[in-house]
């Protein structure tokens, strides 16, 4: 569920097929997001899941799985 929602957000933001977005996909190198797009993705995910990702955590979010792990950690 979390993964599919993140896939939807990234797909819309970057204009790419959801099937191209895997948990191990690197946002910048694999999905070709630039820094502005990455920030927009983070903001959309914060809005969707009702969480706030601190700036010091953002630098550690490199892959889609990192986003999933962060969201799951907030739900605990």
Secondary structure as UniProt FT lines:
FT   HELIX           2..14
FT   HELIX           18..20
FT   TURN            23..24
FT   TURN            27..30
FT   HELIX           35..49
FT   HELIX           55..58
FT   TURN            59..60
FT   HELIX           64..75
//
